[in-house]
Each structure stands twice: as C-alpha cells, then as structure tokens.
Amino acid sequence: MSLSPRLDLRQTQSLVMTPQLQQAIKLLQLSNLELSAFIEQELEQNPLLERDDNAREEAERPLEDTANGSADGRDEAGVVDQLPGQTEETPLDLDYDNTWNNDSAADGGDGSLASWSGRGGRLDFDSDDSNLEEVLARDISLRDHLTAQINMDITDSADRLIGHCLVEMLDEAGYLTGDVGEIAAALNCSEARVAAVLAILQRFDPPGIFARNLAECLSLQLKEKNRLDPAMQCLLEHLDLLARRDMSGLMRLCGVDAEDLSEMISEIRALDPKPALAFDHAVAQAVTPDVLMRQAPGGGWIIELNSETLPRVLVNSRYYAKVCGSARNKDEKNYLVEKFQSANWLVKSLHQRATTILKVATELVRQQEAFFLKGIEYLRPLVLRDIADAIGMHESTVSRVTANKYMATPRGIFELKYFFTQAIAGSDGGESHSAKSVRHRIKVLIDNEAPKEVLSDDRIVEILKSDGVDIARRTVAKYREAMRIPSSVQRRREKMMEN
C-alpha cells in the first residue's frame, strides 16, 4: 500500500449554532421583565438601537379561530403571520390580539367567570396627585423593636453590647443561632454574663424571642401567660410524641387524662412557633403576567401579549446612513455594519418571540378550555408534545416558551407550565384524567369527610374508581403526602381530640 498525498471532495451536514440563533433561543426563554433588562443592556451597547417612546398604534385585530386556518393571513393557531407596515425604522409593534372562539365557549360563557374591566383587558388605575411615599408606611423592623427594649431595660453598657450582639445572631424566625459559650469567647466575657443577658432578652416582646429551640420558644410564651406547669413542661419535652399523635404515651408521661391533654394541646396550637415573622414584613413581589386572557364579548377567548411589559425598540436607519457615510476607516465601517445587523436581528428575534409565545398560549387555551369554563376538575392531561405537534414546533421550543411565563386568566394567574400534567388512566378503558385534577378530588374528599367516617386510602381508591379513575393505593398515598395531609389514623385522632 503506497502512501501519497491526494485531494478528496466530501459532502457532510452539520448543525452550527450561530450567535444570532443563540440570541434568539435566549430571548425565547426570558420572561418579560428579564427581557426588559436585556434590552436595556443592548440599548447601552448599540448606538443604532433606540427605544420607541411614541404612542403606539392602537389596532384591534380580533382573530377568530378556525380548524383549518382562514384566508386572511392567519395560521391554524390564530396568529398573525406578519406585522403590517414594519420597516427598518418602524418600531416593533407587540400589541397583539388573538381570539380563540368556540361554540361551546359561547354557550358556556354566560358571565359566570370573572370579567375583565378596563381598556384592552388591562387594569386601569385612576391617577391622582398623591405620591407613593404618602401611601406606603414603613414597618418597624425586629431589630429596631428589640434595640428600643434593650436601651430601656438594660443600663450597663457592656450588657447592652452583649444584647446587641445577640440580636444580630437571630434567624428570620427569631431563634438564637449561636452558642452561649461561643458568644462569650468572641466577646471575651464569661458565659454566666452572656446567659444573664440572654435571660433578660427572653422576656422581651414578642414572647418566645431568643429561644434556642422550639420547646424553649413555646415554654417562654407559656411562662408569659403563667401556664407553664409541670404537666405542660413534660409535654414540651416530648414534642416528638405529639408529632406522632401518641396520645396514650403523652397521658402516661404527663399524668393527665384525655380531656386535660386535649386542652394542653389546644393551648400549644394557639402559640406562635416563629415570633419574629410578626415584625419583619417582606414585600411580596407580584407576578407580572406575560400573556393576558379574557372573555370575548360574543363568546370565546381573547389572548394577547402583555404589551405594558414588552419593550419596543427600533433601528435608526437614518442615523446609520449618516454616520456610515462619515466613517474614517474600515474598522469604523465594520463596527457600524455589525451593530446595524445586530439591531435588525434583535428586532426580528423579538417579533419571532412574541409570535411564538402567542401561538403556544393560544393552543394551551384551546386544549384546556374546559378548565377555564368549569374548574380544575376538568383539567386535561397534557404534555409538551401535544402542543408542539399542534402548532408545528419542536418540544424544546415549547419548553422554552413556557418557562418562567405567566398568563392572567379569569380564574387567576397561572404559570404556563401549570397546564401540563401527567395522565392517569380511566377505568374500563375510559378517558384519562389529569393528575392535578385527581389530586384536587382527593383533597375535596378528605375535606368533606365526616368525623366518624374518616376515609382510608383504600376507600378513596374505591370512590375514584367508581368515578372512572383507575388509580393505585400507593399513588393516592403519594398525592396525599405531597399535599401534607396526614393518614386516616392521624386524621381520626385529630378529629376525636377536636370533639
């Protein structure tokens, strides 16, 4: 065999992820708020990209769904194929309207669902001259509350310093995280002095603060109410038996009968195991929906993107032509061409992202229409493949679209992934059921059970099978434990104690 150089021509196929494609995929999985932050960075880096602050064109484009599409440029999902009048200097108009209409929706939508008020289904707040600072009130923090008590009740400066150090070692629930010996070593003082200051702090408000464990927290609160007798102290020392509902063992250890034990347990339930949470109020961040859904006047649903949170940008072609003509060298011209192409691709990617989200949201409403009309019991089993096949996209694209996206519906705000749920087979080969709807049925059955007829997992299986749900006992137990519902034995004990 001779070795000699030769030239071969081969044809191969490969998938290359260009930077533009990577950017489009990244934009697809961002929420509207994350997208706004990304656009802000692009506006700072690209001089040819501008924010459009002008009044956007108000065009109502209701899209009636049809099974096979329509002749007005709409596809099967009821999404506009292209935006009219979009040029390089035209802002990307993201005020989409999308209507999913169905005869059954028109018949069932009798106004029983919550209706949207305001322009375009968006909330409209009346503006006034008052400032936000005049409305919000500043809550007193736990540190300020405890510091004021330290300055009032402790006169020695060294003890005050110890008290302030102990305040800094509280966790969010109000428990002391450090050891007395470690604190004393860090402050170069005796453990007895730290323990004495700690005893003073444990009498502060709120009751139970500065406890080192749950039992001590509850005992401090009972001591404040003068209810810490030997029987109650014994009960606090055996909270593990209380968690296991071992009432006979607790009655034997505490030396009380069933009636006294029930009263003691009721007193413990009235206490606060996390006293610090009553002071430090974290402001809850409201979920901003990416998609808005409302009932159409003639029946059906209107699905649109939340344009209030979508950034609208444009490419300044005039500025590009002006500065490109005055470029002094090749590097400057290449820089401008690169920024111009990047800006155009970003606008195109935003359009594609908006259209894709609208397609997926419309198909989700189509698939889960019974849920919006009748409730969670009618939630259908659904997987990513069902939506992907219906709109002609890949499952990974649907997964990115539904990640971190929320839809405001007449039944509340839901994450798009909420509507995907596993299927549980129906009995006798009947229609399958959604796992979430089955969990809801289990919870309803347990909530409505009579005190003398507590339902076991086997009994729940029988009831569900009679309703056409083929489910195993271990699945019922798994769903019950996931909802933190105790077993039938524990529920029976609790109901006996309440009675």
N, C-alpha and C positions, 0 to 999 in steps of 0.2 A: 504494500500500500504506500503510495507516494504522498508526501506532504508538500503541498504547494498552495500559495495564496490564490483565492478566487473570489469573485463578486457574485453574491446571490441577492435576489429581489424577493422579499416575503411580504405578505399582507396579513396584518393582525388587527384585532379590535381590542380597545381598552377604554375604560371609563375614567375620565380625568375631571376632577373637581376644580373648576376654575375659581378664582377669588370672587367673581361675580355670583356664581352659583352658590358658593359657600355663604355669601352675604344674604342671598335670597332665602336660603334654608334657615339662617339665623333669625331673620326678620319674621319668618313664619311662626316660630315657636315663642316669640316675645308677646307679652301682654301689652295692652295699650299704654300703660304707664311706663313699662320698660322700653317700649318703642319710642315714647316721647323723650326719654333720657338719651337714647341712642341718636335720635335726630338732633338733639341739642349738640352733641359732640360733633356730628357731621357738619352742622352749621358753623361751628367754630373752625373746623379744619378746611372746609371747602368754600372759597370766596365766590364761586359761581352758584351756590345753593342759597336760596332765600326762603324765609318763612312768609307765607301768604296771610296777611292780616286783614285783607279786604273782605267785605261781606260776600259770602259765598252765594252762588246762585241757588235759589230755592225752587227746586223742580220736583214735583210729586210724580213718581214713576211706579204706581202700583203694578205688580206683576202677578197675574193670575196663573196659578199652576195648571198645567195640563199634563196628561200622561205621556204624550209623545212630543212635547215641545209646542211652539207656536211659530207663526210666520213673522213675528216682529223682532227677530234677532235675539230671542231668549232661548236658553237651553232647557234641558229637562228639569233642572233644579230650580228654574225660575230666576236665573241670574243674568244680568245684562252682559252680553258678550264683550262690549267695549263701551268706553265712556265717550259720549259725543263731544266734539269740539275741543279735544285735548291736543295741544301742541306743545312745543318745547317751552313756550313762555306761559302756557296755561297752567294754573295750579291744579294739582291732583284733587279732584272733587270726590270726596269719600262719603258723601251724604246719600248712601244707597237706600232704596226702599225695596222690599221684597215681600210678596204676598203669597202665602200658601192657603189656597182656597179649597174647600171640600164641602160637598153637600151635607155630609154628616155633621161637619163642624157648624154649618149654618143652622141645622136643625137643633143641635145641642147647645149652641152658644146663645142662650136666652138671657144673658146678662148675669148669670149666677156667679161667674168669675169676677174677680176684682177688675174694674175698668181703669184704664189709664187716662189721666187728665193732663191737660197742658198741651202745648204745641208739639206735634210730632211724637207724642207718647213720652216726652221727657218732662221731668218735674220742673215746674216754673215757680221760683220763689220771688215774692214781691220784694223789690228793692226799697230800702229806706235810708235815711241819713245816719243811722246809728252805726258805730264802729263795732268790730268784732270784740275788741277789748272791753267794751261796755257790757257785753253779754256773758262772756266767759268769766267764771270765778275760779280763783286759784285755791286748790285744796291744800289743807295743811298736811305736810308730809309726816311720816312716822318719826323721822329724825328730829324735826322741829318740835313735835309734840313731846318727845322724850327729853330733849335738851331743856325745854322750859321746865319740866318737872325736876330735872337734875339741879338746875340753877336755883330752884326754890327749896328743895328738900335736903340738899347736901351742901353744907357750908365749908367743909375743909377743901382746899384747892387740890390737894393730892388725890382725895377721894373723888373729886369731880373729874379729874383727869382719867382715873380708872373707869368711872362711869361712861365718859365719852368714848373710851376705847372699847368698852363692852357694847355700846350702841353700834359701833362700826362692825362688830362681829355678828350682828343679827342677819339671818337669812330673810328671804322675802315673806316667809310665814310668821316670822317673829321669834324663831328659835335661836338660842346661842350656839354658834358653831364651834367655838374654841373650848379648850380645856382650861380649867382654873389654874392648874399648875403651869401650863404653857404661857398663859397670860401673865401670871406673876413673874415668871422668869423673864419675859420680854420687857416688863415694866420695872424689873429689879426691885420687887417688893415681896412681902410674904403672901403665901396662899390664903392665910386667915384674913388678911385685909381685903383681898380681892373677893373672897367669899362673903365678907360682911357687906361690901358694897353691892354685890350681886343680890343679897337678901333684901336690901333696900329697893333695888331696881325691880325685883319681882313683885313688889307691892304697887308698882306704878299702873297707870291706866294705859292701854286696855288690860284687863285681867288676863293672866296667862302669858304675858310677855316675858321674855328672857328665860323661858323654860328650856331644858336641855333634851327633853323627850316628850312624847305625847302624854304619858301618865302624869308627869310633873306639870304640864300645861293645864290639864284638867283639874289636878289637885289644887293648883293656885286659884283657879276660878271657883272651885267649890269652897275653898277656905275663905274667899272673899264673901261668899254667901252664907258662911257659917254652917256648911252642910258636909264638912269633911269629918265624918265619924269613923270609927274603926271598921265598920262593915263596908263603908264606901271606899276606904283606903285599901281594904283587901280586894275589892272589886277592881280598883285601878291597877293593882299589882298583877292581876290576872286578865288583862285585856285580850290576851290570846284566846282564852276560853270563851270570852264574849264574842270574838270574831267567828269562832266555830259554832256558836249557838249552843254551847254546852251548859244548859241551864241547871241541870241537876248537879254538875260539878261546882258551879258557882254558888248554888244554895248551900251545898255542904261546906264549902270553904268560908263563905261569909256568915254562915249561921243565920240565915233568914229564910222565910217561906217564899212561895212563888209570887204572892202579891207584893211583898216588900221588894223583891228583886225586880219586878216589873216597874215599880216606882223609881227605883235607883237607876235603872237603865233609861227611863224617860228623862230623868234629870241630866244624865250624861249626854243624851242626844240633844238636849237644849243648849249645851255648851258650844263654844267656838274653838275648834281644833287649830285654827290658823288666825290668831287675833290680829296679826299685822295687816292682813288683807283689807281690814276695815278702814285703813288710812291711806295707803299708797294706791291711788287710782290710776291705772294706766289707761290712757285714752284709746278706745277701741278704734282701729282703722277700718273704716267702712270699705266694703268690697265695691270696686267700680266695675260695672258690667261692660263687657266688650261688645255684646250683642243685645239689642232691645227687641222684645217680642210683645205684641199687643193684638187685641181682637180687631178684626176689620169690621167696619160698620155693617156690611152686608153678610157677615159670617166669614169664618176662616181666620187666618192669622196674617199679620204683617210683621216681617222680620227685617230689621235694619241694623247696620253698624252704629255704634255709639259715636257719632261724629264729634261730640263735645270733647272726647279724649283722644281723638285721632289727630296727629299733626298733619298739616297741609303745607307742602313745600312746592317750589317751582324752580326751574332753571332759568337764569337770567342770560338769555342768548345775546341780547344787545350788549351787555357788559362784556361777554366773552368775545364778541366780534371786535369790540373797541380795544380791549387790552391785547388780543391776539395780533391785531394789526400793528401794534406798537412794541411787540416783543423784540428784544435786542439781540438775542442769540437763540440757538437751537434748544438749549436746556430750558429756557423760559417757555418757549413754544410747546415743548413736550410736556412740561408741567401743566400748562393750561389745557392742552388736549386731554391729558389724563384726568384732570379734575372735571372737565366737561363731560367726559364719558362716564365717570363715576357718578356725577349728579344725575345724568339721564338714566343710568341703570338703577339708581336708588328710587327715582320716581316710578319707573316701570315695576320695580320689585314691590313697592308699596301698593300699587294698583293690583298686582297679582295676588298679594297677600290678602287684600280686602275682598277680592272676588272669591278666593278660596275659602276664607272664613265664612262668607255668606252662603256659599254652596253647602258647606258642611252643616252649618246651623239650620238651613232650610230643610235639609234631608233629615236631620235629627227631629225637627218638629213634625215632619211628615211621618216618621217612623213611630214617634211617641205621642201622637195626637191624643190617644185615649187617656194618657196620663194627665195632660193638661185639661181635659174635659171632665174626668171622673176621679182622679186622685192616684195615689201611689199604688193602690191595689191593681191598677191596670197598666203598670209599667211593664213594657215588653222586654224580654231578653234580647240583648243587642251586643254585638262585637264590632271591632273596627272594620273587619272585612265586609260586613253588611253595608256600612256607609261607603266604604271605598268602592265596592262593586257598583253601587247605585249611582255614584257621581263620576265613575271612571277615573279614579285616582288610586295611588298606592296606599297601602295601610300605614306606612311610615309617615306619609304626608298628613293623613287624617290624625295620626297620633300627635304630630307636632302642632297641628291646628287646635286640637282640643286641650293641649297642655296649658295650664295657667290662664285659661279663658273662662269667663263667666257670662251667663245670659240671664237677663232680667225678664221674668215671665210673670203672668198674673198670679201664679202660685208661689212666687218668691224668686230669689236669685240662686241659681244653681251653677256649679262648675259643669262645663260641657262633658267632662268625663263621668259625671254622675249618671248620665243616661245610658252608659254602657254597663251592663250587668250580666252575670252568668245565667245560664238557663237551667231550670230544674224540670225534669221530665214530668209530663202529666200521666196520671194513672190510666190504665187501659188504652195506652197509645194516644191519649188526648193531647191538646195543645200544651206546649211547655209554658213554664211560669218563670218570671224574673225572680232572682234570688233576693233582691231588695224588697219586692212585694211580699214574698214568703216570710221574710224576717218581720215585716210590718204586721202580717197576720198573726205570727207567733206572739208578738208584743200585745196586740189587741186581745188575743185570747187570754193571756196571763193577766192583763189589766182588768178584764171583766170577770175573772173567776170568782166564785163565791168563797167566803172564808172557810166553809165546811166542805167545799168541793174543789180543793186545790188540784190543778191539772198536772199530772206527771208527764214526762217526755213521751212515754208510750201513748198516753191518751191524746196528746197533741198530734202525734203521728196519725192516729186513727181519725181525728177530726179533719186533718188536712187531706188525708187520702179520700175521705168522703166528699171533700170539695174538689177532688180531681188533681191533687198534688201528690206525686209519688216521691216521698222523702224518707230517708232513713232516720233512725233514732239518734245516731251519733251526729247527724247533720243538725237536727233540732237542738241537741245539747251544745254544739259548736256555735250556732247562731245565738242561743240564749246566753252563753258565757260571753260572747262578743258584745252583747248589749248590757252586760253586767247585771243580769237577772239571776238571783240565787236559785238553787234547786228547789224542787217541790217540797222536800223535807224542811229546808230552811225557811221557805215562804210560809209553810204551815205553822212553824214555831213562832214566826213573827206575828202572824195573824192571831194566834192564840194569846200572845202577850198583849197585843193591842186590845183584845176583847176582855 
